[in-house]
Amino acid sequence: MNEKINILTKDQNFKILFGSNSNIHIVTSFLSSYLKIPYSYLKDNIELLKQEIDPEPNLINQTVDVLVRMPNGNKIQIEMNRIPRHWTNQRNFLYAIRNYLEEFKVQKGKKTEEIYDQNIRYLQINFNAYKEKNCRMISIYKIQSENSETFIDNFEIHTINIPECKKAWYNGVRDNITRWASVFETTNEEELWEIVGDDLMAEEAKKEFKNAVRI
């Protein structure tokens, strides 16, 4: 990489860190932390998928930040939302639904019931880089009834609020997800490497991170 990046919440920079094969171990380390899956299982075993969603008539063309196929076939989409918009949740939900539907297209040699019977899970993870009223560090959204009865069990959207995580980090919360989110808001090099520490990322990921980032 010829030039290091410094504003990590910018879409282009976020895609360099989490959505490029040259830095594949960074997103691998994050997913290992977030999903509590051993890094050794994920290493060199996840696939970055194309970012542009297949166009459909009368629908806005869309490009996601990061789309990953996990070793078990599950899909994970990761978005960085830097600026608050009243339509952000609508847009992200549409991204998620369109990628979810990709798994249910007609497949040669497969019966309809076989396509519906696929054990594929879809997870969208949104990093929100702005302050929100009465928000939590992490919010999890599912499709269910008002009585919390599950309607669809293989589709979830998670939102990680970066400012809330950074505030928690300043207050002494040192879990891995708080640290990952805090990395994106840091503008001080000493603080950045204090957050990363010795155990937030695998060694390969830390090397890629150091090569890509300047503060």
Phi, psi and omega in degrees: 000128186283325184229131181283156182256153183227340176253098194284345179273351176295139183309309184299317181290320178299320179293326177297317182287312189257343189241018180240142180295336179290342178238032188301332183286341178291307179293329176297316179296319179298311182296325175299315179294312188290318184267357180057048176247134180306133180301323182298332179285323183274333186306127179058024185227013174243156184236128173278124181266168180297146186271338181275126178284136181306129183294146176229148181304134174068014176244146180297136173292139185224145176232123180276162179286306183217134176225124188236138170259123181278165181303329181272006178096347179296151178249138177231126177252135180235127182237143171252117179253103188273324186242132180290129174230147181291345181254009183302314181296321177299313181299313182295322178296320178296318174307309185298314182296320181292321176290324177299317182294335179303330183285349186244021175285157179302130181240129183302131177085358180246138175282159181304315182295331178290324179292315178294333185275003179297136181267060182255131177253146179237128180230129172251129178245119180251123168269118175259119186264024182225158181284142177231151179286135173053037181261160177257168178298315179228130175239139182240127183243133179230166175265107183205172181279176178293344177263016179064028175273127184292131176261312174231127188256004183241026181218121179219152173234126178247139177240126178249118181269112186297311180301322179293322177294319180295320177297319179295322179297317177298331180270009172101003177281123188236025177289162188297322183291320175301320181290317179301314181294322182294330178306322186287339181260355184284135177238012181237124186297319180298317179295320180305310184284339171293319178294315181296316178059205182262350191230004181286323183236155170294159183301320179298320180292319180296322178296315178297319181297315180296324180288337186261334192249139166228149179242000000 
